[in-house]
Amino acid sequence: MTIARTATPSTARAINDRLALELLLSHGALTATELRELTGLSRPTIADLLERLQRGGLVAMVGERGEQRRGPNARVYALRADRAHLAGIDVRTVGVTLTVADLTGRTLADAALPVDPADPPADFADQVLRTLLATAEQAGARELHTVAVGAPGLVDPATGELSTTSRLQHWHGELVAALRAGLGAEVILENEVNLAGIAEHRIGAAADRDTFVLLWLGHSTGAAVVLDGRLRRGFSGGAGEIGFLPVPGTRGLPATRSCDGGFHSLAGGRAVCALAREHGLVDGPGADDAPAAEAAVLAAIAAGPAGEPFLDELAERVAVAASAVAVLLDPGCVVLGGEVGRAGGSALAERVAARLARLSPVRTEVRAGTAGGGAVLSGAVLTASDAVRRDLFGGR
């Protein structure tokens, strides 16, 4: 037997307020009439909630709009974007980039702080904190409500702590503690590829999919798994650590704290650069980082037919991991992200799709990522924005 429950007046008000705030966030400024039409609520209910939200500092009247009728102009209401400020931070071995945004997620100021991976200063975590505070001041933010940090490594879902799976910088483990001690704000730590997956899901190539896997191809390799609209982290936060996947074509096997010998050795930045040298696309030793791998892929595409053998072999390698993802999860869609995936675009995605169709019986679409080079940072801002809205608007 089902027991019907009627919402209490306070619960109904909270639900109505949250609905109105979400509409103002997604539609921009609205009149009371427009809110009434979008929500289906009565005129008195809309009037009450607008007064309540103005008292709470979440909504402000921003002007008037002429209507096609007699009488006074309609008042226009908007979300107060300055009600709370947030930040996103993208952590790499070569430094950090960060963005300060308002309640709507609009970027107000950003900054980059590079570091020499071979000789990082002992106080680099504190330097990041000072840079963030200075950037927030530049943006006119007196305080930050929430900061989301994307970092390499496993983030334990139970503790929120970072555990590394390879040789990372000492300041990676120190940064979140420095931020929490110096900000007095909520600091959310998330794996950087997971944040890129959130960006592709919300504003990128998988915006129309509830289930997909982002295959990250950059300095290292990784994956973000989104099933039924939810990011899946796994029991220990290790879902998507595809760099450790044992694959043919490498000279060994990965180990607990090193993905050398796994898929990383087949398609990480160093491997892509080495492949480009084999095909004559790169002269001399050069760099073996993500920008160099990206440049190599772009050079192959620009070379036309001369670059196709390189792209074909790279696609063969990527298809190995995509096949493992397809037969284990059957996501229906794999998005290629990271510097290499972004540079390869449709040329690489189409090649991977053709090879995947021969490897796997599971029908899987392959798309090029479209969230751009700032996908991790965009995902961090989206994650921080969601947390702020949950706090200020209520709900999940």
Secondary structure, 3 states (H helix, E strand, C coil): CCCCCCCCHHHHHHHHHHHHHHHHHHHCCEEHHHHHHHHCCCHHHHHHHHHHHHHCCCEEEEEEECCCCCCCCEEEEEECHHHCCEEEEEEECCEEEEEEECCCCCEEEEEEEECCCCCCCCCHHHHHHHHHHHHHHHCCCCCCCEEEEEECCEECCCCCCEECCCCCCHHHHHHHHHHHHHHCCEEEEEEHHHHHHHHHHHHCCCCCCCCEEEEEECCCEEEEEEECCEEECCCCCCCCCHHHCECCCCCCCCECCECCCECHHHHCHHHHHHHHHHCCCCCCCCCCCHHHHHHHHHHHHHCHHHHHHHHHHHHHHHHHHHHHHHHHHCCCEEEEEHHHHHHHHHHHHHHHHHHHHHHCCCCCEEEECCCCCCHHHHHHHHHHHHHHHHHHHCCC
